[in-house]
Amino acid sequence: MAKLKLGPIVDDKPVKVTVELPAPLHRDLTRYAELLGREVGQPSADPVRLIVPMLERFMATDRGFAKARHERNA
């Protein structure tokens, strides 16, 4: 089984966001949620709930963003 970058999704107070996704991206997000559920031994997560941790992970691992944020805070 593939080692996914996301771990279990923390149950937190939801914030409503509206976003349009291309159909292929939505299918991939749904599939990712299924795989993540299997990997962590939980039912499949709501694909929409993956968006925030994916964005957080993306920004946390983006060196250019980290450098810009560090320079801004310095």
C-alpha positions in Angstrom: 0.0 0.0 0.0 1.2 3.5 -0.8 2.5 5.7 2.0 0.3 8.8 1.9 1.5 12.3 3.0 -1.6 12.9 5.1 -2.4 11.2 8.3 -5.8 10.9 10.1 -8.0 14.0 9.7 -8.5 15.8 13.0 -12.1 16.4 13.8 -12.3 20.2 14.2 -15.0 22.9 14.0 -15.8 23.1 10.3 -15.7 26.3 8.3 -17.9 26.6 5.2 -16.1 27.2 2.0 -17.3 27.1 -1.5 -14.9 25.9 -4.2 -15.3 24.6 -7.7 -13.2 21.6 -8.6 -12.6 20.1 -12.0 -14.3 16.7 -12.2 -11.0 14.8 -12.6 -9.6 16.5 -9.5 -12.7 15.7 -7.5 -12.4 12.0 -8.5 -8.8 12.0 -7.4 -9.7 13.6 -4.1 -12.5 11.0 -3.5 -10.0 8.2 -4.3 -7.4 9.7 -2.0 -10.0 9.8 0.8 -10.8 6.2 0.2 -7.1 5.2 0.3 -6.5 7.3 3.4 -9.4 5.7 5.2 -7.9 2.3 4.4 -4.4 3.3 5.5 -5.5 4.7 8.9 -8.1 2.0 9.5 -11.1 4.4 9.5 -14.1 4.9 7.3 -13.4 6.9 4.2 -13.1 10.6 5.0 -15.3 13.2 3.4 -13.1 14.3 0.4 -13.9 17.9 1.2 -12.3 17.6 4.6 -9.0 16.7 2.9 -8.6 20.1 1.3 -7.4 22.0 4.4 -4.8 19.4 5.5 -3.6 19.1 1.9 -3.2 22.9 1.6 -1.5 23.0 5.0 0.9 20.3 4.0 1.6 21.9 0.6 2.4 25.3 2.2 4.5 23.7 5.0 6.7 21.9 2.5 7.0 24.8 0.0 10.5 26.2 0.5 9.8 29.4 -1.4 6.7 30.1 0.7 8.6 29.3 3.9 11.5 31.6 2.9 9.1 34.5 2.0 7.2 34.0 5.3 10.5 34.0 7.2 11.8 37.1 5.5 8.5 38.9 6.2 8.6 38.0 9.9 12.3 39.0 10.2 
